[in-house]
Amino acid sequence: MRILILGGDGYLGWPTAMRFSAGGHEVHVVDNYLRRRAHEEVGTDTLVPILGSLPERAAAWKEVSGEGIGVTEGDLVDWDLTADLFRSFRPEAVVHYGEQPSAPYSMRDRDHAVFTQQNNVVNTLNVLWAMREFAPDSHLVKLGTMGEYGTPNIDIEEGYLDIEHNGRKETILYPKLPGSLYHLSKVHDSNNIHFACRMWGIRATDLNQGVVYGIETEQTKLDDRLATRFDYDDVFGTALNRFCVQAMIGHPLTVYGKGGQTRGYLNILDTLQCVELAVLHPAERGEFRVFNQFTEQFSVMELAEIVQRAGKEHGLDVRIEPIDNPRIELEEHYYNAKHTKLLDLGLQPHFLSETLVESMFGVIERHKDRVITGAILPRDRWGAGAGAPSS
Amino acid sequence: MRILILGGDGYLGWPTAMRFSAGGHEVHVVDNYLRRRAHEEVGTDTLVPILGSLPERAAAWKEVSGEGIGVTEGDLVDWDLTADLFRSFRPEAVVHYGEQPSAPYSMRDRDHAVFTQQNNVVNTLNVLWAMREFAPDSHLVKLGTMGEYGTPNIDIEEGYLDIEHNGRKETILYPKLPGSLYHLSKVHDSNNIHFACRMWGIRATDLNQGVVYGIETEQTKLDDRLATRFDYDDVFGTALNRFCVQAMIGHPLTVYGKGGQTRGYLNILDTLQCVELAVLHPAERGEFRVFNQFTEQFSVMELAEIVQRAGKEHGLDVRIEPIDNPRIELEEHYYNAKHTKLLDLGLQPHFLSETLVESMFGVIERHKDRVITGAILPRDRWGAGAGAPSS
């Protein structure tokens, strides 16, 4: 199958590209190195070094595997580039990771908020229009996030909700109530994609993904030049990855607020499996299909305790230290999110265990000297008044 | 009260500005003349001539009424302009009409789709950020549209819906399922505004307005230089206004498809009343308040028949001619939209009558020679395949 990976230089994009290439598919990746530039801008960096540009990574993959991966270095906000790409490659599947992916980054200030929504909404509109014009039968697999749903007081279904109101029935898109302007950009995307399915008969699968953890995949382990990035900082890092780094360098695990915030989590290996399952079982023409892509629910405090126990096994003395929550979110809430559709397609989950955490410790230990300790504590706050003059 | 009107050169923005000014408020208007330029671009024009620039209109108002209206000619997508404006004027209420307002325009092609969403989403984000920074206690009155809801199979409530699911309860934003990328830009706006209320304590009222008809208000009638625009064309015109022009020039009334499409409608006089009621009764800090702003529901065929009857009284021979629907929408559907909140605040509706239609005929007759007949039939189609190569 011809598979186009948008955001192919990223944490998940690059391993996804190698996985499909190893599976015998024709793979082309696009990236504008936004994440690399944003890291420079905010003074952070991946823990595991990325050796070389995207063409260099593809060349290393060719050397190791014998398989080619096509590369475009460019920005999908540029319509001419997007149109040329779809016209020439004619993808059968489009895996869309190509967005500004950080909530704290989107909440820094006006410029970052507007950049995030503009970048994400416009590049996705371009992709939809390119599919309509040049690849109308192709299938869009779009990475969304469980964060779009927020923390409703009712069970979170997979994309749709059947309701009855005043004696009449309707099926609605599951309501979204996200907690950052980044998450809202994904909600806007989902609404636009749903529209393209309804109006133009586009096929789409929206993957509302949980928080991903893990460092290695079958392909990244083959060669240091094939490694994927690993972010642990306040802007691009996520809870479990950050906790593992904190444990390793003797920093207390910084739990935001009460730590009762509950979310879905999954291993990076399962991200690859899920995306593959979605691609190999495409949505119908005109179908907007939604999967909740995670394998387990944890509260932040539970995660911290898992890392603490694994640290003990590893001979580390790990403390947990609640800090002021920089975000505006419920710290104790009901949370019950359904996630059966990918299991029905054949997902074999890798559950979180202390063994896995310990294996992450091993990789982190190798790169410990690269940790930027000043970039772990939160620097951006969600509420009004951070630097804002009062009226 | 200090009232800032965004989009103050428009069909509704200009009469709103004069109405508040006449009511003794301090009024400032902003506009970048987008609508004037877009009309030139697509070869259409307002039926009633607009005599002069916004400063010239304000000068005429000063001459006629003795009251001043401040003017900024500029683009709210420009953050520096927006910030300066809020910093210096310090509005207590912000009435936001300042968006690309046409569904067909947004569906023309990729460029117009992206322009519409980028323009509307970014300028609204700028306004929210400026309120947060420079006028945190001010009240945003944002013009949305009933079209955001689409045509659900259940009653349309005013903004929120109480649901029960698996034995638990939640109140959600009423689901939206709009029919164009323009309408989606308004949905994105509403979601962003709701976020600003939740996170930053902004006060906001989202007015989901029906289709507005009518030409004159108390102030526009005072002087030809105070007239507001009147659009009847395929891109910026709306059903009733277009039908009246068609009747007057002997063109058949072009009903799209079966004509069972039912929507809410209101007189321009009631738009002014509703916006005034919203401004004078502001939302609470952190409240995202939603009103459905219309007074009556009609199907398109019912509207055509009203115009036909009024035409007969006026001595006109009016034919109704269904044409292929350029839009993708249900032509027969359930529709029951609630609209009690503005009535509760004191709205005194002006209902549509054949008398009103006849008075519109009078104004149209005066400007009949300005009708561009080539700009009445729809030129833009919603679906895929309009010029798109098949794969």
Interface residues (C-beta under 8 A of the other chain):
Chain A: W79 R90 R110 D111 A113 V114 Q117 Q118 V121 V122 L125 N126 W129 R132 E133 F134 A135 P136 D137 P152 N153 I154 D155 L161 I163 H165 N166 R168 K169 E170 I172 L173 P175 K176 L177 P178 L181 L184 V187 H188 N191 N192 F195 R198 M199 W200 G201 I328 Y334 W382 G383 A384 A388 P389 S390 S391
Chain B: W79 R90 R110 D111 A113 V114 Q117 Q118 V121 V122 L125 N126 W129 R132 E133 F134 A135 P136 D137 P152 N153 I154 D155 L161 I163 H165 N166 R168 K169 E170 I172 L173 P175 K176 L177 P178 L181 L184 V187 H188 N191 N192 F195 R198 M199 W200 G201 I328 Y334 W382 G383 A384 A388 P389 S390 S391
